[in-house]
Amino acid sequence: MKRWAWGALCCLACVAPMTHCGSNEHPYDSGGVKCIDYPDAGYRVFPTAPADNAVFPQCTPSCHPQLAAAGAGDAPLDQDLPSGPCNDEGATCDSGLTAGWCPPCAGIGGPGNGYRCRCANKNWQCALIWQGGSICGPAFCLGVDAGCLSEQWTKMGTKLCVCGVCRNSCTSDADCASGVCLVNQVCLPPDSCPGPAECPANCTGLCQ
């Protein structure tokens, strides 16, 4: 048997259902391990993939997915897609139904999207292959009620406003008159997403 085949068998032998062999190795074919704990990438912004009818294996799901609204149902949020370093250059997988998200509040699902992820330049890179439609949920983190849709929020300087309610955004307690910054309650995507790689979102908080 060829040396690379022995290596693959050895790796499969050491994979447990809730882990993987090494910090830089990410199995991607769902026929292998049942799930994997990808590094926590937070909320991400994805470019749109070029049109391609190719079919790839389904991405190995996260062992601890965070579920959110995805169109008419529920699905894991998009931070559960493969992320971080990888060694299997060129490995490609497609996601199942995955929840996009609606800023500005963390944890609010939106459209049910499909993604394609590829190991390129030693890192997982994901892109949208189809985007579902959905109405965003209320921006509860801004203190609004269910009658206010998060699509209506605006940013004015350091304030986030929706339906006449404004809250000061912050990155530390010193930014708030109250002295309390509730960090990571609000996530805002960058204005643009350069290149095909994943783009990290800028996470901030709200003054109490």
Secondary structure as GFF3:
##gff-version 3
##sequence-region A 1 208
A	DSSP	alpha_helix	3	14	.	.	.	ID=ss1
A	DSSP	beta_strand	44	45	.	.	.	ID=ss2
A	DSSP	beta_strand	67	70	.	.	.	ID=ss3
A	DSSP	beta_strand	73	76	.	.	.	ID=ss4
A	DSSP	three_ten_helix	78	80	.	.	.	ID=ss5
A	DSSP	beta_strand	92	94	.	.	.	ID=ss6
A	DSSP	beta_strand	98	101	.	.	.	ID=ss7
A	DSSP	beta_strand	109	120	.	.	.	ID=ss8
A	DSSP	beta_strand	123	130	.	.	.	ID=ss9
A	DSSP	three_ten_helix	140	142	.	.	.	ID=ss10
A	DSSP	three_ten_helix	150	152	.	.	.	ID=ss11
A	DSSP	beta_strand	154	156	.	.	.	ID=ss12
A	DSSP	beta_strand	159	162	.	.	.	ID=ss13
A	DSSP	beta_strand	165	170	.	.	.	ID=ss14
A	DSSP	three_ten_helix	173	175	.	.	.	ID=ss15
A	DSSP	beta_strand	181	188	.	.	.	ID=ss16
A	DSSP	beta_strand	199	200	.	.	.	ID=ss17
A	DSSP	beta_strand	202	207	.	.	.	ID=ss18
###
